[in-house]
Amino acid sequence: MNFIPDSRFEVNEPAVISETIDGETIIINLASGTYYSLKDAGAAIWAAIQQSASLGAIAAMVRSSYDVDGHDIEHEISTLVQRLVEEDLVRPMLGDVSPPAVRDPSPEERLGPFLAPVLDKFTDMEAMLLLDPVHDVDEKGWPNLRTWDCRLDA
């Protein structure tokens, strides 16, 4: 994927959910039952995608938050976003969206050295996640179970 600064991506909702705890983002694809982990800069990039930030704004945020020391930030972001697209976790955003305000962190807020983001993929719980009753809800969502028409018309 080529790095196009104005490109924006969005989370593939409602099939994809995520939660960030202590600098690690856990992402679950409810359609496949696969879950993923992003840490450090990867979690920060995910959060920026959730805020509709452009790739250019994400690169600027990474540069201002981390010591990048020779890393090709645009390449690292493109590689991660391409993987997120391949895993059906994000999709290109269509239409115009007002860009979020990105502020430069203070020296105390800098997060240290940049490490290339790695999307760890876990498939060990696919069957369990797919058995979860959340998959049996109607369009109103949880806790409204889907009703099935079981009439036999003979």
Phi and psi in degrees as a GROMACS rama.xvg file:
@    title "Ramachandran Plot"
@    xaxis  label "Phi"
@    yaxis  label "Psi"
@TYPE xy
-80.3663  145.471  ASN-2
-81.6089  111.261  PHE-3
-114.319  109.162  ILE-4
-52.3792  -33.6289  PRO-5
-83.448  -6.63803  ASP-6
-65.6341  141.01  SER-7
-129.57  149.649  ARG-8
-130.012  159.407  PHE-9
-134.312  155.149  GLU-10
-66.1678  139.251  VAL-11
-78.4627  66.4187  ASN-12
-79.5862  150.887  GLU-13
-90.4926  2.94637  PRO-14
-73.0609  -17.9369  ALA-15
-120.902  129.688  VAL-16
-126.326  159.431  ILE-17
-152.222  161.886  SER-18
-150.224  137.922  GLU-19
-112.24  127.442  THR-20
-136.362  124.425  ILE-21
51.2222  45.9203  ASP-22
79.0187  5.27815  GLY-23
-120.039  129.36  GLU-24
-102.478  126.366  THR-25
-102.34  126.794  ILE-26
-118.745  132.569  ILE-27
-122.096  127.837  ILE-28
-93.5387  102.374  ASN-29
-65.5106  -24.0524  LEU-30
-72.8413  -34.48  ALA-31
-105.54  -19.4248  SER-32
82.0131  5.16236  GLY-33
-86.9635  142.908  THR-34
-125.812  159.723  TYR-35
-136.93  161.515  TYR-36
-133.563  134.987  SER-37
-126.925  131.461  LEU-38
-119.004  159.99  LYS-39
51.6637  -119.756  ASP-40
-61.0232  -33.662  ALA-41
-61.7437  -41.3587  GLY-42
-66.1628  -37.7918  ALA-43
-66.6556  -38.7964  ALA-44
-65.5512  -43.2078  ILE-45
-58.5668  -45.8938  TRP-46
-60.8483  -38.7282  ALA-47
-67.5406  -37.6675  ALA-48
-62.3253  -41.9542  ILE-49
-61.9988  -26.4406  GLN-50
-92.6683  10.6902  GLN-51
66.2299  26.7633  SER-52
-71.376  144.507  ALA-53
-74.4013  162.147  SER-54
-59.6594  -37.0685  LEU-55
-62.641  -42.7364  GLY-56
-66.6825  -36.4778  ALA-57
-64.4394  -43.6382  ILE-58
-61.3291  -42.0015  ALA-59
-63.9288  -40.5491  ALA-60
-63.1859  -43.6462  MET-61
-63.1593  -45.1798  VAL-62
-61.0853  -37.7743  ARG-63
-81.9851  -17.1206  SER-64
-99.5394  -25.0483  SER-65
-126.325  158.302  TYR-66
-85.2642  106.573  ASP-67
-86.7221  -19.5825  VAL-68
26.6999  74.1689  ASP-69
82.2885  -3.23675  GLY-70
-72.2956  142.803  HIS-71
-86.6943  88.0928  ASP-72
-58.3822  -43.2262  ILE-73
-59.9281  -42.1064  GLU-74
-64.604  -43.5961  HIS-75
-62.837  -42.55  GLU-76
-66.9175  -45.0853  ILE-77
-59.4988  -42.6416  SER-78
-62.1421  -45.094  THR-79
-64.9516  -47.287  LEU-80
-62.8058  -39.5159  VAL-81
-59.7955  -42.4663  GLN-82
-65.4433  -39.938  ARG-83
-62.9841  -38.604  LEU-84
-66.4389  -46.6943  VAL-85
-58.9201  -35.3555  GLU-86
-84.8497  3.43878  GLU-87
63.1141  33.6233  ASP-88
-94.4236  -30.8771  LEU-89
-132.852  162.648  VAL-90
-140.305  156.479  ARG-91
-60.0554  140.611  PRO-92
-87.8425  133.28  MET-93
-103.174  147.325  LEU-94
88.9292  170.18  GLY-95
-89.0772  138.553  ASP-96
-134.025  137.878  VAL-97
-69.3396  132.81  SER-98
-67.8347  142.753  PRO-99
-72.0808  155.728  PRO-100
-74.2118  126.029  ALA-101
-113.077  118.702  VAL-102
-105.078  151.001  ARG-103
-77.6277  134.525  ASP-104
-71.8915  154.161  PRO-105
-72.8115  164.052  SER-106
-54.9374  -32.5716  PRO-107
-71.2755  -23.3301  GLU-108
-89.1495  -8.34298  GLU-109
-59.7495  142.849  ARG-110
-99.1049  6.61302  LEU-111
94.6389  -158.621  GLY-112
-70.0969  144.651  PRO-113
-79.2306  131.602  PHE-114
-117.043  134.599  LEU-115
-54.8743  130.86  ALA-116
-68.0243  140.355  PRO-117
-124.399  126.988  VAL-118
-93.46  104.839  LEU-119
-83.7084  133.672  ASP-120
-114.339  134.757  LYS-121
-126.756  128.676  PHE-122
-117.01  4.4175  THR-123
-67.9959  -16.7061  ASP-124
-117.198  16.5717  MET-125
-53.6622  -49.1517  GLU-126
-62.4392  -42.2274  ALA-127
-65.7449  -43.2012  MET-128
-67.1145  -34.0218  LEU-129
-74.6455  -22.3976  LEU-130
-79.902  -15.2586  LEU-131
-56.2873  133.425  ASP-132
-63.8997  -10.8917  PRO-133
-59.8809  -21.9654  VAL-134
-77.7246  -10.5959  HIS-135
-102.867  24.9453  ASP-136
-95.1548  159.507  VAL-137
-87.7313  -172.651  ASP-138
-65.2356  -14.8197  GLU-139
-77.4921  -13.7661  LYS-140
89.5465  -174.436  GLY-141
-70.5139  139.556  TRP-142
-101.303  31.9183  PRO-143
-87.5904  101.582  ASN-144
-70.9667  144.456  LEU-145
-67.7721  136.793  ARG-146
-98.4848  138.158  THR-147
-107.624  137.878  TRP-148
-89.665  108.166  ASP-149
-108.602  23.4032  CYS-150
-70.9559  143.471  ARG-151
-103.746  110.003  LEU-152
-93.9683  107.418  ASP-153
